[in-house]
Amino acid sequence: MIDRNDKGAAGSRGRRTSLGPNDAIASQLKQYFTSVEQEPIPDHLLSLLEKLDEAERSGGSNGAN
């Protein structure tokens, strides 16, 4: 039988409070992805997205649809 009142290692909300030996890796990955997330979008990619939007608005006459 499962004791629903037993919080065990999972803590009071059902989540583990520690990742054990993976703490350092998880922290570094989170830090890295957060920094990547905050990088600006390169101008050449923004230009390409604008061209794609314009092609969609004009009906996409390139036959891709």
C-alpha positions as CSV (number, residue, x, y, z in Angstrom):
1,M,0.0,0.0,0.0
2,I,1.2,3.5,-0.8
3,D,1.4,6.0,2.1
4,R,0.4,9.3,0.6
5,N,1.6,11.1,3.7
6,D,5.1,9.9,3.3
7,K,7.0,12.6,1.6
8,G,10.3,10.7,1.5
9,A,13.1,12.1,-0.7
10,A,10.6,13.7,-3.1
11,G,9.8,16.6,-0.7
12,S,6.5,18.1,0.1
13,R,5.5,18.9,-3.5
14,G,6.5,15.6,-5.1
15,R,9.7,17.0,-6.5
16,R,13.2,16.1,-5.7
17,T,15.0,19.0,-4.1
18,S,18.4,17.8,-5.2
19,L,19.7,16.2,-8.4
20,G,22.5,14.5,-6.5
21,P,25.7,14.2,-8.5
22,N,24.0,15.9,-11.5
23,D,23.5,19.2,-9.7
24,A,26.6,20.9,-11.2
25,I,25.8,19.7,-14.7
26,A,22.2,20.8,-14.5
27,S,23.2,24.2,-13.1
28,Q,25.7,24.8,-15.9
29,L,23.3,23.7,-18.6
30,K,20.6,26.0,-17.3
31,Q,23.1,28.8,-17.1
32,Y,24.2,28.2,-20.7
33,F,20.7,27.9,-22.2
34,T,19.6,31.0,-20.4
35,S,22.5,32.9,-21.9
36,V,21.7,31.6,-25.4
37,E,18.1,32.5,-24.9
38,Q,19.1,36.1,-24.2
39,E,21.3,36.5,-27.3
40,P,20.0,38.8,-30.0
41,I,18.8,37.3,-33.3
42,P,21.4,37.9,-36.0
43,D,20.5,40.5,-38.6
44,H,20.8,38.1,-41.5
45,L,18.3,35.8,-39.9
46,L,15.9,38.6,-39.3
47,S,16.2,39.7,-42.9
48,L,15.4,36.2,-44.1
49,L,12.4,36.0,-41.8
50,E,11.2,39.3,-43.2
51,K,11.6,38.0,-46.8
52,L,9.6,34.9,-45.9
53,D,6.8,36.9,-44.3
54,E,6.7,39.1,-47.4
55,A,6.5,36.0,-49.7
56,E,3.6,34.6,-47.6
57,R,1.8,37.9,-47.8
58,S,2.2,38.2,-51.6
59,G,0.9,34.6,-52.1
60,G,4.1,32.7,-52.2
61,S,4.6,32.6,-56.0
62,N,7.6,30.3,-55.7
63,G,5.4,27.1,-55.8
64,A,6.3,26.0,-52.3
65,N,2.6,25.9,-51.3
